[in-house]
Amino acid sequence: MNGRERLTCLVAAILMIVEVGVLESRGLFLGVGLATSLAALGVVHSSARRRQAANGPVLYAVGVVGAIFGYCCLALAPSGAIAAGDEVIDWGRMDKRALVFGYLGIGAFIAFHWLWIAHIEGAPAVSRPDSGGGRSRWPLQFLGGLAIAILAYCWLGLPTLRGVGVINDTALARFYDIHSHVHLSSLQQIKLGAVPYLEAQTQYGPGNQVLLSRLTDLVHFSNHGFFAANLLLNVVCIVVFFVVVQQFLGFGWAVAGLAGWALWPSPIERIDLAGWAVLTRWLFIPILSLWLAWLLLGAGAARRGWLVPVLAGAVWGIGGFLSQENLTAGFLVFAFSLALFGPASGMGARAIARFAALFAVTGILLFVGLVSAFVGPSHFLEVVSLANAKSSLVTAGVSNSIWSDNLGIEITLRVVHGRLQSAFAVSGEEFRPLLLTYGLVLLLLVMLGLLAAFLGRKWGGADEKTRTFVRKFAGVLVGAFILHLFALMRADVSHLAGPSFLLPLFLLMLPVFVWRCLGPGLGRTALMALSLALIVEAVVDGGSGAKNRVAGLGATWRDTVASVNLYRELRSHRGQAVDLAALYSPISRYQTAFRNHPDFAEAEEVFRLLRERLQGRPVELGSYKFDDLIAHPDSFYFLGGLRSLSGITSPKNSLWLRSEQEAWIRAVANTRAGCLFFDANSNKALVEAWMKSVTPPATMVIEQVAGRRDYGTLACKVAP
């Protein structure tokens, strides 16, 4: 394919993207875009005929133009997750599918172009990496892994564990948070006999729910125990991640990554947001990315066989069981890695197909087996349906915005006494992560293209040290590229930092790649200046935080002993009688702020009264807020030890569409037995549907629940 034909495809793609921006009608675009596509294909076909070329250029043009046309149709299509006439309740919506799919689509085009060059226009020269000549390096690998595990624990893990023991007698502890209660309310349902994930609904994956349930029981089933268990899990994830980095990238880059986590947005910024920040949601994505690069481009290439793709698929399957993010993004990492690295590794089309089949079959079988083992084979399709429904809503922009935190720029120009005066004011402290989030879209795409070009043109002729570095950078880049999708879907500091395992490493490795792998010229100079500027800015901005971490290293042993003792103390209360304060924390010295809360006595009373009247029957909470202590249904179900009729203990975080809320109301109303607890501020549609749902011979028993005040009404269905 010559330059003119490539230029024709590029012009057609740009025209169609412009047409999407100008034409609001999908039907109108179908006509105009189709005409543009056919015209471009006609030009390419005519050029190929004049050169008496084979059908390759036309097929390439069909792939490129067809992909752009499909993307444009998708950008104008109504969301399949939100039907016409439906509305989003309690949350906002900003449909960023055009941005997200465009980001992913351009990356996919780069992979497609590389595969085309490799398999249609001639495979590049392949250079087998040095496998070490059979020399055993396991002692050094083991010692390096041990050293980096200790460093990761001291630098990142221990400061996190210190937060478990923070006491505040005047305010509720940080662990008393809605993000924790979303999980705790569903874990309470499991303890009361609910099916995980379905009758105890959550959006964080069935595996994560089962894992957190077991860990919380291991520490202590309480708010404090859940917080401690979640933080301990996150610390283990961090240590495991950096040990994996050390094994695949080397000790030096692992140390650099530890420093980078303190300079750029990374999971360490949200590691103590228990419930939301469950690092097993994303952990398997960077592990898979680094491992596949080592297998395809590194020394692991000498160990190929049926076992390699099977093990990689097993990692994907286990990760997918833990969370939807691992399932979707893990497969994307595999697809991009195979497309970009497969040809340079010397794998032919048949070998790539075999590798892909073994990976996919193993991962799917393990995923299906694990889900079925914990929720039952008959519930498997329900799990997939629920996960798909929620992820589709996120993709469609529900609960989304360009940036979730308030930001503002104010520029004032005025003339005073004949002189021009100007003022510039910025409100909000998160412009840096905002610019980083959207600026990285361009940077990651550019670097993905440059990496593909290097693999296609220079890989075979590069020296061993350069190939070794490029292999490491390739694994980091692909993982960072896929993980950045989550920052685009839900834009704010948390959703940038949480999944950014590889972002700091990518930014630190970037100037090395630019210097070693790009030829001299204006482009290399500009990229080098940009990459160095990013590092300098990060050091200036995050230097104080790094200094605080260094200062805290002196108390490592003392704080470790204190953390171990606190976990032992939490565990020592397992099996003891649990009251309301013990559900907050089983340790008496932590209970002061909770017991002294003005609404504590009311909470104790209402839960006692409800348990006396319910006698173990399930109940649905009709109101959103009970009082200032129990401000969410999640807290109500957890602290009350109450079984939900519907399994949706977190309606604000589970119901996003009007149709979903109506379906929830119908499901509750159609329940043959159980109770509804409501007050004047409850959902009126839910109350009306419940009161009208009883037909003879069934009856409804209605009673007021009152004590220190009128708490509400309990309406229970009584079967004949």
Protein Blocks (a to p, Z undefined) as FASTA:
>chain_A
ZZklmmmmmmmmmmmmmmmmmmmbfklmmmmmmmmmmmmmmmmmmmmmmnopafklmmmm
mmmmmmmmmmmmmmmpccfklcghiacehiacddfklmmmmmmmmmmmmmmmmmmmmmmn
opaddddddehlopafklmmmmmmmmmmmmmmmmmmmmmmmmmmpccfkbccfklcfklm
mmmmmmmmmmnopaehklmgcfebjklmmmmmmmmmmmogcfklmmmmmmmmmmmmmmmm
mmmmmmmnojklmmmmmmmmmmmgcfklmmmmghjlccklmmmmmmmmmmmmmmmmmmml
mmgcfklmmmmmmmmmmmmmmpmklmmmmmmmmmmmmmmmmmmnopafklmmmmmmmmmm
mmmmmmmmmmmmmnojklmmmmmmmmmmmmmmmmnopaiafblbdcddddddddeehiac
dddddedjklmmmmmmmmmmmmmmmmmmmmmmmmmmmmmmpcfklmmmmmmmmmmmmmmm
mmmmmmmmmgcfklmmmmmmmlmmmmmmmmmmmmmmpccdjklmmmmmmmmmmmmmmmmm
mmmmmmmmmmmmmmmmmmmmmmmmmmmmmmmmgoiacdfklmmpmcfklmmmmmmpmklm
mmmmmmmmmmmmnnopacddfbfblblmlmcfklmmmmnopacfklpablmlmmmbfklm
mmmmmmmmmpmbdcddddfkbcfklmmmmmmmpccfbdcddddddffbcfbdcdddddZZ
